[in-house]
């Protein structure tokens, strides 16, 4: 069944905020902020609106977690966006599968690399969100990210909601972050919507494997169109459950296509000047 026009517009919009996290120009916030823009033209709605990044984070010691907090004065939003994998430290983070305890919920463990990334960012991020709430108390809070950024966004949204803030979560091509205890906790928080977007034959949402005890949050919004084709409402299906083989999880692994990971409503990482990889210690 097709999704609604409203859901479609939001999925498209917040993919553009996730795409903007790859653009270096949005990671140099000075006093007064910087207008969000994508030099490659893949965030046209965001670029045309009055959207100002008021806080950025990058080059952290362990994980190189990178992103920004922005105020969208056109749509009355406060957006927290996380960048996907780009540096050596990011890729090391991706494969750090060990499950470690978290302080989000009792007996809840998470992928160590993703958890460490959120822990490195959270003090500054939570402070920035508090400042934004003071100056824009009626803004709707959004947490978004692509790939690794989506995984970190899951954890960030969970903690932001626990603090009493309603936050909608939009992720694109996010890997699994945890076992059922934490994933189900996030699914059932009821303090904002969950929109986990996947694409046909994208291999990243199938990692880490379920055999390692990892499952997804729910629901999934599954895009069935080929690479390079902008989906319509009829091409996106909402699916529920932590393991639902009608969506990306059920894709034939022999047809996995890493290019499908980069394409959602457009080329998400197009703004990355190093074609997705940056050599950095």
C-alpha positions as CSV (number, residue, x, y, z in Angstrom):
1,X,0.0,0.0,0.0
2,X,1.3,3.5,-0.9
3,X,2.4,5.8,1.8
4,X,0.7,9.2,2.3
5,X,1.8,12.4,0.5
6,X,2.7,13.9,3.9
7,X,4.9,10.9,4.9
8,X,6.5,11.0,1.4
9,X,7.3,14.8,1.7
10,X,8.9,14.2,5.1
11,X,11.0,11.2,4.0
12,X,12.3,13.3,1.1
13,X,12.9,16.4,3.2
14,X,14.9,14.7,6.0
15,X,17.0,12.7,3.6
16,X,18.2,16.1,2.4
17,X,19.1,17.1,5.9
18,X,21.1,13.8,6.2
19,X,22.7,14.5,2.9
20,X,23.8,18.0,4.1
21,X,25.8,16.3,6.9
22,X,28.3,15.1,4.2
23,X,29.0,18.7,3.0
24,X,32.1,20.2,4.6
25,X,30.7,23.7,4.3
26,X,28.1,22.8,6.9
27,X,30.7,21.8,9.4
28,X,32.3,25.2,10.0
29,X,29.8,26.9,12.2
30,X,30.9,30.3,13.5
31,X,29.1,32.7,15.8
32,X,25.7,33.4,14.4
33,X,25.6,30.1,12.5
34,X,26.0,29.1,8.9
35,X,23.3,28.6,6.3
36,X,22.9,24.9,5.3
37,X,23.7,24.3,1.6
38,X,24.8,21.4,-0.6
39,X,27.3,22.3,-3.3
40,X,26.2,19.3,-5.4
41,X,22.5,20.4,-5.4
42,X,21.2,17.3,-3.5
43,X,19.4,19.2,-0.7
44,X,17.4,21.8,-2.7
45,X,14.5,22.1,-0.3
46,X,16.8,22.6,2.7
47,X,19.1,25.0,0.8
48,X,16.2,27.1,-0.4
49,X,14.6,27.4,3.1
50,X,16.0,29.5,6.0
51,X,18.0,26.8,7.7
52,X,20.9,27.8,9.9
53,X,23.4,25.3,11.5
54,X,24.0,26.5,15.0
55,X,26.3,23.8,16.3
56,X,28.6,21.3,14.6
57,X,30.8,18.4,15.8
58,X,33.5,16.6,13.9
59,X,36.9,14.9,14.2
60,X,36.3,13.3,17.6
61,X,39.2,11.3,19.0
62,X,37.9,7.8,18.8
63,X,35.1,7.6,16.2
64,X,35.2,10.9,14.1
65,X,31.4,11.3,14.7
66,X,30.3,14.2,12.6
67,X,27.2,16.2,12.2
68,X,25.3,19.4,13.1
69,X,22.3,20.9,14.9
70,X,20.3,23.3,12.7
71,X,17.3,25.6,13.1
72,X,14.8,25.6,10.2
73,X,13.1,28.9,10.5
74,X,10.9,28.2,7.5
75,X,9.4,25.0,8.8
76,X,9.9,25.5,12.6
77,X,12.2,22.6,13.0
78,X,15.2,21.8,15.1
79,X,17.2,19.2,13.3
80,X,20.1,17.0,14.5
81,X,21.9,15.3,11.6
82,X,24.7,12.7,11.6
83,X,27.0,12.1,8.7
84,X,27.6,8.6,7.4
85,X,31.0,6.8,7.1
86,X,33.8,8.8,5.5
87,X,37.0,8.4,7.5
88,X,39.2,5.5,8.7
89,X,37.8,5.9,12.2
90,X,34.3,5.8,10.9
91,X,34.9,2.5,9.1
92,X,36.6,1.0,12.2
93,X,33.5,2.1,14.1
94,X,31.2,0.3,11.7
95,X,32.9,-3.1,12.2
96,X,33.1,-2.8,16.0
97,X,30.2,-5.3,16.5
98,X,30.8,-6.1,20.2
99,X,27.6,-5.6,22.2
100,X,28.2,-3.3,25.2
101,X,25.9,-2.0,28.0
102,X,24.1,1.3,27.5
103,X,22.4,3.6,30.0
104,X,19.3,4.0,27.8
105,X,17.3,1.2,29.3
106,X,17.8,-1.7,31.7
107,X,19.7,-4.6,30.3
108,X,20.0,-2.8,26.9
109,X,23.2,-3.4,25.0
110,X,24.2,-1.8,21.7
111,X,26.8,-2.2,18.9
112,X,30.0,-0.8,20.6
113,X,31.1,1.3,17.7
114,X,27.8,3.1,17.3
115,X,27.4,3.5,21.1
116,X,30.9,5.0,21.4
117,X,30.1,7.4,18.6
118,X,27.0,8.7,20.4
119,X,28.8,8.9,23.7
120,X,31.5,11.1,22.1
121,X,28.9,13.5,20.7
122,X,26.2,13.6,23.2
123,X,27.4,16.1,25.8
124,X,27.8,18.8,23.2
125,X,24.7,17.8,21.2
126,X,22.4,17.7,24.2
127,X,23.7,21.1,25.3
128,X,23.0,22.5,21.8
129,X,19.5,21.1,21.7
130,X,18.8,22.7,25.1
131,X,20.0,26.0,23.8
132,X,17.9,25.6,20.7
133,X,14.8,24.7,22.8
134,X,15.2,27.9,24.8
135,X,15.3,30.1,21.8
136,X,12.8,28.1,19.7
137,X,10.5,26.3,22.2
138,X,7.8,25.4,19.7
139,X,10.0,23.8,17.1
140,X,9.5,20.2,16.2
141,X,12.7,18.1,16.9
142,X,14.0,15.8,14.2
143,X,16.9,13.4,14.4
144,X,18.3,12.0,11.1
145,X,21.2,10.3,9.4
146,X,22.3,8.1,6.6
147,X,24.3,4.8,7.0
148,X,26.5,5.1,10.1
149,X,24.8,8.4,10.8
150,X,21.4,6.6,10.9
151,X,22.7,4.2,13.5
152,X,24.0,7.0,15.7
153,X,20.7,8.8,15.2
154,X,18.8,5.8,16.6
155,X,20.7,6.1,19.9
156,X,20.5,9.8,20.0
157,X,16.8,9.9,19.5
158,X,16.3,7.3,22.2
159,X,18.2,9.4,24.7
160,X,16.6,12.7,23.6
161,X,13.2,11.2,24.1
162,X,14.1,9.8,27.5
163,X,14.9,13.4,28.6
164,X,11.3,14.4,27.9
165,X,11.6,15.8,24.4
166,X,9.4,14.5,21.6
167,X,11.7,13.7,18.6
168,X,10.9,12.2,15.3
169,X,13.6,9.8,13.9
170,X,14.4,9.5,10.2
171,X,17.2,7.1,9.1
172,X,18.3,6.0,5.6
173,X,20.3,2.8,5.0
174,X,21.0,2.4,8.7
175,X,22.6,-0.8,9.9
176,X,21.2,-2.8,12.9
177,X,22.3,-1.2,16.2
178,X,21.3,-3.7,18.9
179,X,19.5,-6.7,20.1
180,X,15.7,-6.9,20.8
181,X,15.9,-5.2,24.2
182,X,17.1,-1.8,22.9
183,X,15.6,-2.0,19.5
184,X,12.1,-2.8,20.9
185,X,12.6,0.0,23.5
186,X,13.2,2.6,20.7
187,X,10.3,1.2,18.7
188,X,7.9,1.5,21.6
189,X,9.0,4.9,23.1
190,X,5.9,6.7,21.8
191,X,7.7,10.1,22.0
192,X,8.0,10.7,18.3
193,X,7.7,8.7,15.1
194,X,10.2,6.2,13.7
195,X,10.9,6.2,10.0
196,X,13.6,3.7,9.1
197,X,14.0,3.9,5.4
198,X,15.7,1.2,3.3
199,X,16.3,0.6,-0.4
200,X,16.1,-2.4,-2.6
201,X,19.4,-4.4,-2.5
202,X,21.2,-2.0,-0.1
203,X,23.4,-4.4,1.9
204,X,24.1,-2.1,4.9
205,X,20.7,-2.5,6.6
206,X,21.4,-6.3,6.7
207,X,24.4,-5.7,8.9
208,X,25.4,-6.8,11.5
209,X,23.7,-10.1,10.8
210,X,20.7,-11.3,12.8
211,X,22.8,-14.4,13.6
212,X,24.9,-12.1,15.8
213,X,21.7,-11.2,17.8
214,X,21.0,-7.8,16.1
215,X,17.6,-6.7,15.0
216,X,16.1,-3.5,13.7
217,X,13.7,-0.9,15.1
218,X,10.3,-0.7,13.5
219,X,8.7,0.3,11.2
220,X,10.6,0.1,8.0
221,X,9.8,2.2,4.9
222,X,11.0,0.1,2.0
223,X,11.9,1.7,-1.3
224,X,11.6,-0.7,-4.2
225,X,12.8,1.4,-7.2
226,X,16.2,0.9,-8.9
227,X,19.2,3.1,-8.4
228,X,18.9,6.5,-10.0
229,X,15.1,6.5,-10.0
230,X,13.3,8.9,-7.6
231,X,10.6,6.9,-5.8
232,X,7.0,7.9,-5.7
233,X,4.5,7.2,-2.9
234,X,3.6,3.9,-4.7
235,X,7.2,2.7,-4.5
236,X,7.5,2.9,-0.7
237,X,5.9,0.3,1.6
238,X,5.7,0.5,5.4
239,X,6.5,-2.8,7.1
240,X,6.4,-3.6,10.8
241,X,8.5,-5.9,12.9
242,X,12.2,-6.2,13.9
243,X,12.8,-8.9,11.3
244,X,10.5,-8.5,8.3
245,X,11.6,-10.4,5.2
246,X,9.1,-8.6,2.9
247,X,11.5,-5.6,2.9
248,X,15.2,-5.1,2.7
249,X,16.0,-8.0,5.1
250,X,14.4,-10.4,2.5
251,X,16.5,-9.2,-0.4
252,X,18.6,-11.8,-2.2
253,X,22.1,-11.3,-0.8
254,X,23.6,-12.3,-4.2
255,X,22.0,-9.1,-5.6
256,X,23.5,-6.8,-3.0
257,X,24.5,-3.5,-4.5
258,X,26.6,-1.0,-2.6
259,X,25.4,1.7,-5.1
260,X,21.9,1.1,-3.7
261,X,23.2,2.3,-0.4
262,X,24.0,5.7,-1.8
263,X,20.7,6.3,-3.6
264,X,17.5,7.0,-1.7
265,X,15.6,10.1,-3.0
266,X,18.8,11.2,-4.5
267,X,22.5,10.6,-4.2
268,X,22.8,11.0,-0.4
269,X,26.6,11.4,-0.1
270,X,27.2,13.4,-3.3
271,X,28.6,16.3,-1.3
272,X,31.5,14.3,-0.1
273,X,34.5,15.6,-2.0
274,X,36.5,12.4,-1.4
275,X,34.0,10.0,-2.9
276,X,33.0,8.5,0.4
277,X,36.5,8.0,2.0
278,X,38.8,10.3,3.8
279,X,42.2,9.1,5.0
280,X,42.7,10.4,8.5
281,X,44.2,8.8,11.6
